[in-house]
Amino acid sequence: MAINYPSFTYNNPRIQGQTVFIKRGPHQGKLGIIAKVLGNERFLISQADFGSEQVIFKRSDFLVHRYRKIKVPIDRVAGKNPDVL
């Protein structure tokens, strides 16, 4: 019997590799990935909108971007008519 666990966690202590959204500064609105944890609330961010550029941010300058899977029954999506599928 399989147990279903949520596909995301809140306050995940492993922040390296997570996608982040920059909320302050000249890079505001960009997405990036945490490449390295530098300690003392500083992180090296690159990839995504940054490309090969590597920028150091404080933890207060970004939000960890998490995708949340929402399971919706198929009849709510397609209606009660199976011919829609």
C-alpha positions in Angstrom: 0.0 0.0 0.0 1.5 3.3 -1.1 1.3 6.3 1.0 0.9 9.6 -0.8 3.1 12.4 0.6 2.8 16.1 -0.5 5.0 17.0 -3.5 6.4 20.0 -1.7 7.5 21.0 1.8 7.3 24.2 3.7 10.5 25.6 5.2 12.7 23.0 3.4 16.1 23.3 5.1 17.9 22.2 1.9 17.7 25.4 0.0 20.5 24.7 -2.5 19.1 23.9 -5.9 15.8 25.6 -5.2 14.3 28.1 -7.7 14.1 31.7 -6.2 12.3 34.9 -7.2 14.3 38.1 -6.6 12.1 40.6 -4.8 14.6 43.5 -4.2 17.4 45.4 -5.9 18.4 45.8 -9.6 17.6 42.2 -10.4 14.0 42.5 -9.1 11.5 40.1 -10.8 14.1 37.6 -12.1 14.1 33.9 -11.4 17.3 32.0 -10.5 18.6 28.8 -8.9 20.7 28.7 -5.7 24.0 27.4 -6.9 25.9 27.6 -3.6 25.2 28.5 0.1 27.9 30.9 1.2 26.8 31.1 4.8 25.8 34.0 7.0 22.5 34.3 5.0 24.3 34.9 1.7 23.7 32.8 -1.4 25.2 32.5 -4.9 22.4 32.5 -7.5 22.7 31.7 -11.2 21.0 30.1 -14.2 17.4 30.8 -15.3 17.1 34.6 -16.0 20.7 35.1 -15.0 22.2 32.7 -17.6 25.9 32.1 -16.8 26.1 35.2 -14.6 26.5 34.5 -10.9 25.2 37.0 -8.3 25.3 37.0 -4.5 22.1 37.8 -2.6 21.1 38.1 1.0 18.3 35.8 2.1 16.0 38.8 2.6 16.3 39.7 -1.1 14.5 36.7 -2.5 11.6 34.3 -2.1 11.9 30.5 -2.6 9.6 29.7 -5.5 7.7 26.5 -5.0 5.3 24.9 -7.4 2.3 23.5 -5.7 0.5 20.6 -7.4 -3.2 20.8 -7.1 -5.1 17.6 -7.8 -8.5 18.2 -9.5 -10.9 15.4 -10.4 -11.1 15.0 -14.2 -14.9 15.5 -14.2 -14.4 19.0 -12.8 -11.9 19.8 -15.5 -13.7 18.3 -18.5 -17.2 18.4 -17.3 -19.5 15.4 -17.0 -19.2 14.6 -20.7 -16.4 12.0 -21.4 -16.5 13.0 -25.1 -14.7 16.2 -24.2 -11.6 14.2 -23.4 
